Amino acid sequence: MIGFRHALDLAMRRISPMAAEPLAVVRAAGRTVAADVRALADSPSVDASLKDGYAVISKDVVSASMEHPVKLLVSGHVPAGGATDQRLGRGETIRVLTGAPLPPGADAVLTEELAVQAENFVYARADAGPGINVLKKGNDVSKGQRLARPGQRLTARHIGLLIAGGVEKVSVFKRPKIGLLATGSEIILPGAPITVPMTPGKIYASNVGMQQAWLENTGHEVRVLAAMDDEDQIAGALNVLGSDCDMIITSGGVWKGEKDLTAAAVTSLGGEMVFHRLRLGPGKATGMAMLNHRPVFCLPGGPSSNFFGFIMMVLPALSKMSGCLDSPHLMLHGKLEKAVYGQKDWTNLVLCDIEKNPAGILLWPPKPKSRLWALATQQAIVVVPEGVEKMDAGDMVPFIFLY
């Protein structure tokens, strides 16, 4: 058995990012950037008005006030998206709408609520210093500016920034296709036809169902198979999944002796077990193999062990395979309301409930009777690392937020 951190390091060393592909920027949310993305245009493309109002020469209205308004001749009108070559002269103003380009000669915009128009004249009732209510060319995005870096996962908010910079396509890493294999003669896959009865001893494959939902929710293509508790059947299923999947995740068949069928099947196909047991609880029976240059994660069948193996080992590996440099986990800090315990040579994982109050986040480590209920409802994982035997109530600790 090896330590969790050692195992994670081994996994990261053996996994490489997928190849890159060009993608329309409007479809790139959730994908990871493979090459620098730089702006192809300025945004705004001209000095533009931030308000509906009047473009002015600031020196003309420097003395304007409610008591002593300054009279200006209205010599034109520019809407948003419009254009004008008319140069503003002293004593003149041009009506502009929000987003309209600033006319030549103007250096400020007086908002309409500070002006009164009467026929062809405007009475400025306040000053407007240089640059007031003007968005300078390239203020939001400047041409040539780096908008995204390799290894960065794009969000919908990033997409708006890229489009503002004139970007139409981005180079992103391909998403790996994932093969899921449920092992066990007792397993019934989600969506199985009604000809597969639920008889005593049978169980629905909730582990694989959770994994499939998680992966598809993050945009991955998933293929699901099941195999009986038989080395040849498991090997056959691995061959099928390996023909078109980039990563394989198995559930079950990873215990000791004659029940260690998944590792035996991998080995029979010429695969290499990178690690086979971890000092991790729950999740000690988690293993990883390389089979035909593809990673195979062998997860235990028990719900808690399977879940933690997936969260702690598979997701970081999948993140690297997708080209992302950032952790797939959202890390926050909270205060423990009860003590949690660990071991000198063991990494312990503790599910906690979250309570938010004005002082911050409180972490409650209850012990619900139902494993599946806890996995479905508790939102925090506190990692008690090797060498730490106790975290006391009142300690501020980092935790993984499950969202």
C-alpha positions as a Markdown table, in Angstrom:
| # | Residue | x | y | z |
|---|---|---|---|---|
| 1 | Met | 0.0 | 0.0 | 0.0 |
| 2 | Ile | 1.3 | 3.5 | -0.8 |
| 3 | Gly | 0.3 | 6.9 | 0.4 |
| 4 | Phe | -2.4 | 8.9 | -1.2 |
| 5 | Arg | -0.2 | 11.8 | -2.3 |
| 6 | His | 2.4 | 9.4 | -3.7 |
| 7 | Ala | -0.3 | 7.6 | -5.7 |
| 8 | Leu | -1.7 | 10.9 | -7.0 |
| 9 | Asp | 1.8 | 12.0 | -8.1 |
| 10 | Leu | 2.3 | 8.6 | -9.9 |
| 11 | Ala | -1.1 | 9.1 | -11.7 |
| 12 | Met | -0.2 | 12.6 | -12.8 |
| 13 | Arg | 3.1 | 11.5 | -14.2 |
| 14 | Arg | 1.5 | 8.8 | -16.3 |
| 15 | Ile | -1.2 | 11.0 | -17.8 |
| 16 | Ser | -0.8 | 13.4 | -20.7 |
| 17 | Pro | -3.3 | 16.0 | -22.1 |
| 18 | Met | -5.4 | 15.1 | -25.1 |
| 19 | Ala | -4.6 | 16.6 | -28.6 |
| 20 | Ala | -5.9 | 20.1 | -29.4 |
| 21 | Glu | -8.7 | 21.0 | -31.8 |
| 22 | Pro | -10.1 | 24.4 | -33.1 |
| 23 | Leu | -13.6 | 25.2 | -31.8 |
| 24 | Ala | -16.0 | 28.1 | -32.4 |
| 25 | Val | -15.7 | 30.4 | -29.4 |
| 26 | Val | -19.4 | 30.3 | -28.7 |
| 27 | Arg | -19.1 | 26.5 | -28.1 |
| 28 | Ala | -16.0 | 26.6 | -26.0 |
| 29 | Ala | -17.5 | 27.1 | -22.5 |
| 30 | Gly | -16.2 | 24.4 | -20.2 |
| 31 | Arg | -13.2 | 23.6 | -22.5 |
| 32 | Thr | -9.6 | 24.1 | -21.7 |
| 33 | Val | -7.4 | 26.4 | -23.7 |
| 34 | Ala | -4.5 | 24.8 | -25.6 |
| 35 | Ala | -2.8 | 28.0 | -26.9 |
| 36 | Asp | -2.7 | 31.6 | -26.1 |
| 37 | Val | -5.8 | 33.5 | -27.1 |
| 38 | Arg | -5.1 | 37.1 | -28.0 |
| 39 | Ala | -7.6 | 39.9 | -28.9 |
| 40 | Leu | -7.9 | 40.6 | -32.6 |
| 41 | Ala | -9.7 | 43.9 | -32.1 |
| 42 | Asp | -10.1 | 46.8 | -29.7 |
| 43 | Ser | -13.2 | 47.0 | -27.6 |
| 44 | Pro | -14.6 | 49.6 | -27.8 |
| 45 | Ser | -13.2 | 50.2 | -31.3 |
| 46 | Val | -13.5 | 54.0 | -30.8 |
| 47 | Asp | -13.7 | 56.4 | -27.9 |
| 48 | Ala | -17.4 | 56.0 | -27.0 |
| 49 | Ser | -20.0 | 57.7 | -24.8 |
| 50 | Leu | -21.0 | 55.9 | -21.6 |
| 51 | Lys | -24.2 | 57.9 | -21.3 |
| 52 | Asp | -27.0 | 59.4 | -23.2 |
| 53 | Gly | -26.2 | 63.1 | -23.3 |
| 54 | Tyr | -24.2 | 65.7 | -25.2 |
| 55 | Ala | -20.6 | 65.5 | -26.4 |
| 56 | Val | -18.8 | 68.7 | -25.4 |
| 57 | Ile | -15.4 | 70.4 | -25.3 |
| 58 | Ser | -14.8 | 70.4 | -21.5 |
| 59 | Lys | -13.3 | 73.9 | -21.6 |
| 60 | Asp | -16.7 | 75.2 | -22.8 |
| 61 | Val | -18.6 | 74.1 | -19.8 |
| 62 | Val | -15.9 | 74.5 | -17.0 |
| 63 | Ser | -18.0 | 77.3 | -15.5 |
| 64 | Ala | -21.4 | 75.8 | -16.0 |
| 65 | Ser | -23.7 | 75.5 | -13.0 |
| 66 | Met | -27.4 | 75.3 | -12.1 |
| 67 | Glu | -27.4 | 79.1 | -11.5 |
| 68 | His | -25.2 | 80.0 | -14.5 |
| 69 | Pro | -25.9 | 77.5 | -17.3 |
| 70 | Val | -23.7 | 77.6 | -20.4 |
| 71 | Lys | -25.5 | 77.9 | -23.8 |
| 72 | Leu | -24.3 | 75.5 | -26.5 |
| 73 | Leu | -25.4 | 75.1 | -30.1 |
| 74 | Val | -26.6 | 71.5 | -31.0 |
| 75 | Ser | -25.0 | 70.8 | -34.3 |
| 76 | Gly | -25.7 | 67.1 | -34.8 |
| 77 | His | -26.8 | 63.7 | -33.5 |
| 78 | Val | -25.0 | 60.4 | -33.2 |
| 79 | Pro | -26.8 | 57.1 | -32.2 |
| 80 | Ala | -25.1 | 54.0 | -30.9 |
| 81 | Gly | -23.3 | 52.3 | -33.7 |
| 82 | Gly | -23.4 | 55.5 | -35.8 |
| 83 | Ala | -20.5 | 57.5 | -37.0 |
| 84 | Thr | -19.7 | 61.1 | -37.7 |
| 85 | Asp | -16.8 | 63.0 | -39.2 |
| 86 | Gln | -18.1 | 66.3 | -38.0 |
| 87 | Arg | -15.6 | 68.1 | -35.8 |
| 88 | Leu | -17.0 | 69.8 | -32.8 |
| 89 | Gly | -16.3 | 73.5 | -32.7 |
| 90 | Arg | -16.1 | 75.8 | -29.7 |
| 91 | Gly | -19.5 | 76.6 | -28.3 |
| 92 | Glu | -21.1 | 73.6 | -30.0 |
| 93 | Thr | -22.4 | 70.2 | -28.8 |
| 94 | Ile | -23.5 | 67.0 | -30.5 |
| 95 | Arg | -26.3 | 64.8 | -29.1 |
| 96 | Val | -24.9 | 61.3 | -28.4 |
| 97 | Leu | -26.5 | 58.1 | -27.2 |
| 98 | Thr | -24.8 | 55.4 | -25.0 |
| 99 | Gly | -22.3 | 53.6 | -27.1 |
| 100 | Ala | -22.0 | 56.2 | -29.8 |
| 101 | Pro | -18.5 | 57.2 | -31.0 |
| 102 | Leu | -17.3 | 60.5 | -29.6 |
| 103 | Pro | -17.2 | 63.1 | -32.3 |
| 104 | Pro | -13.8 | 64.6 | -33.3 |
| 105 | Gly | -12.9 | 67.5 | -31.1 |
| 106 | Ala | -15.0 | 66.4 | -28.1 |
| 107 | Asp | -13.4 | 65.2 | -24.9 |
| 108 | Ala | -16.3 | 64.7 | -22.5 |
| 109 | Val | -20.0 | 63.9 | -22.4 |
| 110 | Leu | -22.5 | 65.9 | -20.3 |
| 111 | Thr | -25.3 | 63.6 | -19.2 |
| 112 | Glu | -28.8 | 64.6 | -20.4 |
| 113 | Glu | -30.1 | 65.1 | -16.8 |
| 114 | Leu | -27.6 | 67.9 | -16.4 |
| 115 | Ala | -28.7 | 69.7 | -19.5 |
| 116 | Val | -31.8 | 71.4 | -20.8 |
| 117 | Gln | -32.5 | 71.5 | -24.6 |
| 118 | Ala | -34.5 | 74.3 | -26.1 |
| 119 | Glu | -34.9 | 74.1 | -29.9 |
| 120 | Asn | -31.3 | 74.1 | -31.3 |
| 121 | Phe | -29.6 | 74.9 | -28.1 |
| 122 | Val | -28.6 | 73.1 | -24.9 |
| 123 | Tyr | -28.1 | 74.8 | -21.6 |
| 124 | Ala | -25.3 | 72.9 | -19.7 |
| 125 | Arg | -26.1 | 73.1 | -16.0 |
| 126 | Ala | -22.9 | 71.4 | -14.8 |
| 127 | Asp | -19.3 | 71.0 | -15.9 |
| 128 | Ala | -17.9 | 67.9 | -17.5 |
| 129 | Gly | -14.1 | 67.5 | -17.1 |
| 130 | Pro | -11.9 | 65.8 | -19.7 |
| 131 | Gly | -12.8 | 62.1 | -20.1 |
| 132 | Ile | -16.0 | 62.3 | -18.1 |
| 133 | Asn | -18.5 | 59.7 | -19.3 |
| 134 | Val | -16.1 | 58.6 | -22.1 |
| 135 | Leu | -15.0 | 55.0 | -22.6 |
| 136 | Lys | -11.6 | 55.1 | -24.3 |
| 137 | Lys | -10.8 | 53.0 | -27.3 |
| 138 | Gly | -9.5 | 49.6 | -26.2 |
| 139 | Asn | -10.4 | 50.3 | -22.6 |
| 140 | Asp | -12.2 | 46.9 | -22.1 |
| 141 | Val | -10.0 | 44.9 | -24.5 |
| 142 | Ser | -7.0 | 46.1 | -26.4 |
| 143 | Lys | -5.8 | 44.5 | -29.7 |
| 144 | Gly | -3.1 | 41.9 | -29.0 |
| 145 | Gln | -3.9 | 41.6 | -25.4 |
| 146 | Arg | -3.8 | 38.0 | -24.0 |
| 147 | Leu | -7.3 | 37.0 | -23.1 |
| 148 | Ala | -6.8 | 33.4 | -22.1 |
| 149 | Arg | -3.8 | 31.2 | -21.3 |
| 150 | Pro | -3.0 | 27.5 | -22.0 |
| 151 | Gly | -4.5 | 25.3 | -19.3 |
| 152 | Gln | -7.3 | 27.7 | -18.4 |
| 153 | Arg | -10.8 | 26.4 | -18.4 |
| 154 | Leu | -13.2 | 28.8 | -20.1 |
| 155 | Thr | -16.4 | 29.9 | -18.5 |
| 156 | Ala | -19.4 | 31.5 | -20.2 |
| 157 | Arg | -18.1 | 34.8 | -18.8 |
| 158 | His | -14.8 | 34.3 | -20.6 |
| 159 | Ile | -16.6 | 33.7 | -23.8 |
| 160 | Gly | -18.1 | 37.2 | -23.7 |
| 161 | Leu | -14.6 | 38.7 | -23.2 |
| 162 | Leu | -13.2 | 36.7 | -26.2 |
| 163 | Ile | -16.0 | 37.7 | -28.5 |
| 164 | Ala | -15.5 | 41.4 | -27.5 |
| 165 | Gly | -11.9 | 41.0 | -28.6 |
| 166 | Gly | -13.0 | 39.7 | -32.0 |
| 167 | Val | -12.1 | 36.1 | -31.4 |
| 168 | Glu | -14.1 | 33.6 | -33.5 |
| 169 | Lys | -12.2 | 30.3 | -32.8 |
| 170 | Val | -10.0 | 29.0 | -30.0 |
| 171 | Ser | -7.6 | 26.1 | -29.8 |
| 172 | Val | -8.8 | 23.8 | -27.0 |
| 173 | Phe | -7.9 | 20.3 | -25.7 |
| 174 | Lys | -10.2 | 17.6 | -26.8 |
| 175 | Arg | -12.5 | 16.1 | -24.1 |
| 176 | Pro | -11.6 | 12.5 | -23.3 |
| 177 | Lys | -14.2 | 9.9 | -23.9 |
| 178 | Ile | -14.8 | 7.8 | -20.8 |
| 179 | Gly | -15.6 | 4.1 | -20.5 |
| 180 | Leu | -17.4 | 2.9 | -17.4 |
| 181 | Leu | -17.3 | -0.7 | -16.4 |
| 182 | Ala | -19.5 | -2.1 | -13.7 |
| 183 | Thr | -18.4 | -5.6 | -12.5 |
| 184 | Gly | -20.3 | -8.1 | -10.5 |
| 185 | Ser | -22.9 | -10.8 | -11.1 |
| 186 | Glu | -25.3 | -8.9 | -8.9 |
| 187 | Ile | -25.2 | -5.6 | -10.9 |
| 188 | Ile | -28.2 | -4.2 | -12.8 |
| 189 | Leu | -27.2 | -1.1 | -15.0 |
| 190 | Pro | -29.3 | 2.0 | -14.9 |
| 191 | Gly | -31.8 | 1.9 | -17.7 |
| 192 | Ala | -31.7 | -1.9 | -18.0 |
| 193 | Pro | -34.8 | -3.4 | -19.7 |
| 194 | Ile | -37.6 | -4.7 | -17.5 |
| 195 | Thr | -36.6 | -8.2 | -18.5 |
| 196 | Val | -33.7 | -7.8 | -16.0 |
| 197 | Pro | -35.6 | -8.4 | -12.7 |
| 198 | Met | -34.7 | -7.0 | -9.3 |
| 199 | Thr | -34.4 | -10.3 | -7.4 |
| 200 | Pro | -32.9 | -10.8 | -3.9 |
| 201 | Gly | -29.2 | -10.2 | -4.0 |
| 202 | Lys | -29.3 | -7.9 | -7.0 |
| 203 | Ile | -28.4 | -4.2 | -6.8 |
| 204 | Tyr | -28.7 | -1.3 | -9.2 |
| 205 | Ala | -25.3 | 0.1 | -10.3 |
| 206 | Ser | -25.5 | 3.4 | -8.4 |
| 207 | Asn | -21.8 | 3.9 | -8.5 |
| 208 | Val | -21.7 | 3.8 | -12.3 |
| 209 | Gly | -24.9 | 5.9 | -12.5 |
| 210 | Met | -23.3 | 8.6 | -10.4 |
| 211 | Gln | -20.1 | 8.6 | -12.4 |
| 212 | Gln | -22.0 | 8.8 | -15.7 |
| 213 | Ala | -24.2 | 11.7 | -14.5 |
| 214 | Trp | -21.2 | 13.6 | -13.2 |
| 215 | Leu | -19.2 | 13.1 | -16.4 |
| 216 | Glu | -22.0 | 13.9 | -18.8 |
| 217 | Asn | -22.9 | 16.9 | -16.8 |
| 218 | Thr | -19.3 | 18.2 | -17.5 |
| 219 | Gly | -19.7 | 17.5 | -21.2 |
| 220 | His | -17.9 | 14.2 | -21.6 |
| 221 | Glu | -19.1 | 11.4 | -23.8 |
| 222 | Val | -19.5 | 8.2 | -21.8 |
| 223 | Arg | -19.9 | 4.5 | -22.7 |
| 224 | Val | -21.2 | 2.1 | -20.1 |
| 225 | Leu | -20.7 | -1.7 | -19.9 |
| 226 | Ala | -21.2 | -4.4 | -17.3 |
| 227 | Ala | -19.4 | -7.7 | -16.8 |
| 228 | Met | -20.0 | -10.7 | -14.5 |
| 229 | Asp | -17.5 | -11.7 | -11.8 |
| 230 | Asp | -15.4 | -13.5 | -14.4 |
| 231 | Glu | -11.8 | -12.5 | -15.4 |
| 232 | Asp | -12.4 | -13.3 | -19.1 |
| 233 | Gln | -15.6 | -11.3 | -19.2 |
| 234 | Ile | -14.0 | -8.3 | -17.5 |
| 235 | Ala | -11.0 | -8.6 | -19.9 |
| 236 | Gly | -13.4 | -8.7 | -22.9 |
| 237 | Ala | -15.3 | -5.6 | -21.7 |
| 238 | Leu | -12.0 | -3.8 | -21.1 |
| 239 | Asn | -11.0 | -4.6 | -24.7 |
| 240 | Val | -14.3 | -3.2 | -26.0 |
| 241 | Leu | -14.1 | 0.0 | -24.0 |
| 242 | Gly | -10.4 | 0.4 | -24.9 |
| 243 | Ser | -11.2 | 0.4 | -28.6 |
| 244 | Asp | -12.8 | 3.9 | -28.5 |
| 245 | Cys | -12.4 | 5.3 | -25.0 |
| 246 | Asp | -9.5 | 7.5 | -23.7 |
| 247 | Met | -9.9 | 6.6 | -20.1 |
| 248 | Ile | -11.6 | 3.6 | -18.4 |
| 249 | Ile | -13.1 | 3.6 | -14.9 |
| 250 | Thr | -14.1 | 0.2 | -13.4 |
| 251 | Ser | -16.2 | -0.3 | -10.3 |
| 252 | Gly | -15.9 | -3.5 | -8.2 |
| 253 | Gly | -13.7 | -6.6 | -8.5 |
| 254 | Val | -10.7 | -5.1 | -6.7 |
| 255 | Trp | -10.6 | -6.8 | -3.4 |
| 256 | Lys | -8.1 | -9.5 | -2.3 |
| 257 | Gly | -7.3 | -13.0 | -3.6 |
| 258 | Glu | -9.7 | -14.6 | -5.9 |
| 259 | Lys | -11.9 | -11.5 | -5.8 |
| 260 | Asp | -9.2 | -9.3 | -7.3 |
| 261 | Leu | -10.5 | -9.9 | -10.8 |
| 262 | Thr | -10.1 | -6.5 | -12.4 |
| 263 | Ala | -6.3 | -6.3 | -11.8 |
| 264 | Ala | -6.0 | -9.9 | -13.1 |
| 265 | Ala | -7.9 | -9.0 | -16.2 |
| 266 | Val | -5.8 | -5.9 | -16.8 |
| 267 | Thr | -2.6 | -7.9 | -16.4 |
| 268 | Ser | -3.9 | -10.7 | -18.7 |
| 269 | Leu | -4.2 | -8.0 | -21.4 |
| 270 | Gly | -0.7 | -6.9 | -21.0 |
| 271 | Gly | -1.5 | -3.8 | -18.8 |
| 272 | Glu | 0.6 | -2.5 | -16.0 |
| 273 | Met | -0.7 | -1.8 | -12.5 |
| 274 | Val | 0.8 | 1.6 | -11.5 |
| 275 | Phe | -0.6 | 1.2 | -8.0 |
| 276 | His | -3.0 | -1.2 | -6.4 |
| 277 | Arg | -3.8 | -0.2 | -2.8 |
| 278 | Leu | -3.7 | 3.2 | -1.1 |
| 279 | Arg | -3.4 | 4.3 | 2.5 |
| 280 | Leu | -6.7 | 6.2 | 2.0 |
| 281 | Gly | -9.9 | 5.8 | 3.9 |
| 282 | Pro | -12.5 | 5.3 | 2.5 |
| 283 | Gly | -11.0 | 4.2 | -0.8 |
| 284 | Lys | -8.0 | 2.0 | 0.1 |
| 285 | Ala | -8.8 | -0.5 | -2.7 |
| 286 | Thr | -8.4 | 2.1 | -5.4 |
| 287 | Gly | -5.9 | 1.2 | -8.1 |
| 288 | Met | -4.6 | 2.5 | -11.4 |
| 289 | Ala | -3.3 | 0.7 | -14.5 |
| 290 | Met | -2.0 | 1.7 | -17.9 |
| 291 | Leu | -3.5 | -0.5 | -20.7 |
| 292 | Asn | -2.5 | 0.2 | -24.3 |
| 293 | His | -1.4 | 3.7 | -23.2 |
| 294 | Arg | -4.8 | 4.4 | -21.7 |
| 295 | Pro | -5.3 | 5.0 | -17.9 |
| 296 | Val | -7.6 | 2.6 | -16.2 |
| 297 | Phe | -8.8 | 3.5 | -12.7 |
| 298 | Cys | -10.0 | 0.5 | -10.7 |
| 299 | Leu | -12.4 | 1.6 | -8.0 |
| 300 | Pro | -13.9 | -0.4 | -5.2 |
| 301 | Gly | -17.5 | -1.5 | -5.3 |
| 302 | Gly | -18.5 | -0.1 | -1.9 |
| 303 | Pro | -20.3 | 3.2 | -2.4 |
| 304 | Ser | -18.2 | 5.4 | -0.1 |
| 305 | Ser | -14.9 | 3.9 | -1.3 |
| 306 | Asn | -16.0 | 4.2 | -4.9 |
| 307 | Phe | -17.1 | 7.8 | -4.5 |
| 308 | Phe | -13.9 | 9.0 | -2.8 |
| 309 | Gly | -11.7 | 7.1 | -5.3 |
| 310 | Phe | -13.6 | 8.9 | -8.1 |
| 311 | Ile | -13.4 | 12.4 | -6.4 |
| 312 | Met | -9.8 | 12.2 | -5.1 |
| 313 | Met | -8.1 | 10.2 | -7.9 |
| 314 | Val | -10.2 | 10.2 | -11.1 |
| 315 | Leu | -11.2 | 13.8 | -11.2 |
| 316 | Pro | -7.7 | 15.2 | -10.9 |
| 317 | Ala | -6.4 | 12.8 | -13.6 |
| 318 | Leu | -9.3 | 13.7 | -15.9 |
| 319 | Ser | -8.6 | 17.4 | -15.3 |
| 320 | Lys | -5.0 | 16.9 | -16.5 |
| 321 | Met | -6.1 | 14.8 | -19.4 |
| 322 | Ser | -8.4 | 17.6 | -20.4 |
| 323 | Gly | -5.4 | 20.0 | -20.4 |
| 324 | Cys | -6.4 | 22.0 | -17.3 |
| 325 | Leu | -3.7 | 23.3 | -15.0 |
| 326 | Asp | -6.1 | 24.2 | -12.2 |
| 327 | Ser | -7.4 | 21.8 | -9.6 |
| 328 | Pro | -10.9 | 20.3 | -10.3 |
| 329 | His | -11.8 | 20.9 | -6.6 |
| 330 | Leu | -13.2 | 24.1 | -5.2 |
| 331 | Met | -11.3 | 24.5 | -2.0 |
| 332 | Leu | -12.8 | 26.6 | 0.8 |
| 333 | His | -12.2 | 27.0 | 4.6 |
| 334 | Gly | -14.5 | 26.4 | 7.4 |
| 335 | Lys | -14.6 | 25.9 | 11.2 |
| 336 | Leu | -15.0 | 22.4 | 12.6 |
| 337 | Glu | -17.8 | 22.1 | 15.1 |
| 338 | Lys | -16.7 | 18.6 | 16.1 |
| 339 | Ala | -13.3 | 17.0 | 16.2 |
| 340 | Val | -12.2 | 14.7 | 13.4 |
| 341 | Tyr | -9.6 | 12.0 | 13.6 |
| 342 | Gly | -6.8 | 10.6 | 11.4 |
| 343 | Gln | -3.8 | 8.3 | 11.6 |
| 344 | Lys | 0.0 | 8.8 | 11.4 |
| 345 | Asp | 0.3 | 6.8 | 8.1 |
| 346 | Trp | -3.1 | 7.2 | 6.7 |
| 347 | Thr | -5.1 | 9.9 | 4.8 |
| 348 | Asn | -8.7 | 10.1 | 6.2 |
| 349 | Leu | -11.6 | 11.6 | 4.3 |
| 350 | Val | -14.5 | 13.0 | 6.3 |
| 351 | Leu | -17.8 | 14.0 | 4.8 |
| 352 | Cys | -19.4 | 17.0 | 6.6 |
| 353 | Asp | -22.6 | 19.0 | 6.5 |
| 354 | Ile | -22.2 | 22.8 | 5.9 |
| 355 | Glu | -23.8 | 25.5 | 7.9 |
| 356 | Lys | -23.4 | 29.1 | 6.9 |
| 357 | Asn | -23.7 | 31.9 | 9.5 |
| 358 | Pro | -22.5 | 35.6 | 9.7 |
| 359 | Ala | -19.1 | 34.3 | 11.1 |
| 360 | Gly | -18.4 | 32.1 | 8.1 |
| 361 | Ile | -18.8 | 28.4 | 7.3 |
| 362 | Leu | -19.3 | 25.8 | 10.0 |
| 363 | Leu | -18.5 | 22.1 | 9.3 |
| 364 | Trp | -20.5 | 19.3 | 11.0 |
| 365 | Pro | -19.1 | 15.8 | 10.7 |
| 366 | Pro | -22.2 | 13.7 | 11.4 |
| 367 | Lys | -22.5 | 9.9 | 11.0 |
| 368 | Pro | -25.7 | 9.2 | 9.1 |
| 369 | Lys | -26.9 | 5.6 | 8.9 |
| 370 | Ser | -27.2 | 5.6 | 5.1 |
| 371 | Arg | -24.0 | 5.8 | 3.1 |
| 372 | Leu | -25.8 | 6.8 | -0.1 |
| 373 | Trp | -27.8 | 9.5 | 1.7 |
| 374 | Ala | -24.6 | 11.0 | 3.1 |
| 375 | Leu | -22.9 | 10.9 | -0.4 |
| 376 | Ala | -26.0 | 12.6 | -1.9 |
| 377 | Thr | -26.5 | 15.4 | 0.6 |
| 378 | Gln | -23.3 | 16.3 | 2.4 |
| 379 | Gln | -21.3 | 19.0 | 0.6 |
| 380 | Ala | -17.9 | 19.1 | 2.2 |
| 381 | Ile | -14.9 | 16.7 | 2.3 |
| 382 | Val | -12.3 | 17.4 | 5.0 |
| 383 | Val | -9.0 | 15.7 | 4.2 |
| 384 | Val | -7.1 | 14.6 | 7.3 |
| 385 | Pro | -3.6 | 14.1 | 5.9 |
| 386 | Glu | -1.0 | 11.5 | 6.9 |
| 387 | Gly | 0.7 | 12.4 | 10.2 |
| 388 | Val | -2.3 | 14.3 | 11.6 |
| 389 | Glu | -4.1 | 12.3 | 14.3 |
| 390 | Lys | -6.7 | 14.9 | 15.2 |
| 391 | Met | -8.3 | 18.2 | 14.1 |
| 392 | Asp | -10.0 | 19.8 | 17.0 |
| 393 | Ala | -13.4 | 21.5 | 17.2 |
| 394 | Gly | -12.9 | 25.2 | 16.5 |
| 395 | Asp | -10.0 | 24.6 | 14.1 |
| 396 | Met | -10.2 | 26.5 | 10.7 |
| 397 | Val | -9.5 | 23.8 | 8.1 |
| 398 | Pro | -9.6 | 23.6 | 4.3 |
| 399 | Phe | -12.3 | 21.5 | 2.7 |
| 400 | Ile | -13.4 | 20.3 | -0.8 |
| 401 | Phe | -16.8 | 21.8 | -1.6 |
| 402 | Leu | -19.0 | 19.4 | -3.5 |
| 403 | Tyr | -21.3 | 21.4 | -5.9 |
